[in-house]
Structures are given as C-alpha cells and as structure tokens.
Amino acid sequence: MNTILQTPEDIRQHIWKELGRATHDRHHAWRTPVLATATDEGGVNARTVVLRRVDAFDQVLEIYTDHRSSKVAELTAQPLACLVFWSPRLHWQLRVRAEWSVHATGADVASRWQAVRQTRSAGDYMSNISPGAPLPQRGGDTKFKTKFNAVLDSEGGINADVEVDSFSRNIGENFFTILQAHVVEIDWLELGREGHRRAKLISNKWQWLNP
C-alpha cells in the first residue's frame, strides 16, 4: 500500500486519515501515542495517552485527562510538546510537535463529559486521589476495586444512587479535562526494505529530509 503513496499530498492525506481512524479503532496503533512534555526541573516526562478526537481541517488532536495530572501543569508551563506515533502495519513513525491548550470548563468539555460519564472510564476522572499520588494502605486492592465498581451501573454508566464517599467526589463532580494539540509540525518517517523516506510537514508545506 505504501508504494502507491508517492506524492506529498497523497501521504499528507493518508496521515490525517489514519489519525482519524485511530479515534474509532481500538486496535489501531496510533490510538495510543506517547506524549512527551517538559518538566519544571528541566527534564522530560513521557507517557502513553489515548487519542480521542482529530480535526484534520484545523489540524487539532485531542486527548482527555484528569485536571490534577502532571500533564496539565507541564503543558500550562510549557505548551510546546511532542506526540510520537508508531504503526507496525504502515511502518510509519510520526513525531508531532504541537502547541497545547487546556480546557477544564465550557460547552465542549460538558458535552464530552456527558458521553464519557456513561462509560467505565468515568471513574478515572472522579477519584479523590490525584493521579500519581500514593494510595492509602488497604491491605490489598479488593476493597478499592469494589468501591470503584459500585459507582458503575450494569451498563457501565454512573449509578447516581450509589454513595462513594471515600473514593470519588460527589456524583456529578469530576476533574475531566480536554487537552488540545494544535499541530505545528509533523516529522514523518517511513521504514521500507528498499529504503527509508522522511519528510517534515508544516501546515500544507512539505520538505523531504534525509532519513
């Protein structure tokens, strides 16, 4: 398939097509890229995230997080960060440099949350315990998991009749936050048996590079 994609425009369109597919296909390798951010100590923090939404026209990528996560603090201090995608099927790597914006309130956040709160992922954004914080000693994980499962109804949504005092905030409250990546540059690399190809894509401008 890759040999057909000879022109920069073909490749550019296919990049955005595959990114869009990754938001719907749980088995797509680009669904879970690595996000690398700068820390306040002058280092780098990297973690796997889930690609949730793609706007090819405006060249915006979107992920979800807990507002108390290190990602939020780091992207607020230094909005320029990098996403790295690798696809074994395509033999393509993307390094996406982007300017990030943090959205914890507003109509878009409320709309996305209404969809998320009907899934088992809702509990990820409702815990009293911040991401990365030490867990209290419970003598095992059973009680913790049971507390989490009690919040969910049989359909995987939030059960508003269950009180979860020590595990989550009050029902309806959450730390759900949208992180939007406004793409500045894409570094595209294709690994091939007959030779590798690499290019830099800035907006709609294409520059071939030495692999």
Buried (B, 14 or more C-beta within 10 A) or exposed (E): EBEEBEEBEEBBEBBBEBBBEBBEEEEBBBBEBBBBBBEEEEEEBEEEBBBBBBBBEEBBBBBBBBBBBBBBBBBEEEBEBBBBBBBEEBBBBBBBBBEBBBBEEEEEBEEBBEEBBBBBBBBBBBBEBEBEEEEEEEEEEEEBEEBBEBBBEEEEBBBEEBEBEEBBBEBEEBBBBBBBBBBBBBBBBBBEEEEEBBBBBEEEEBEEEEE
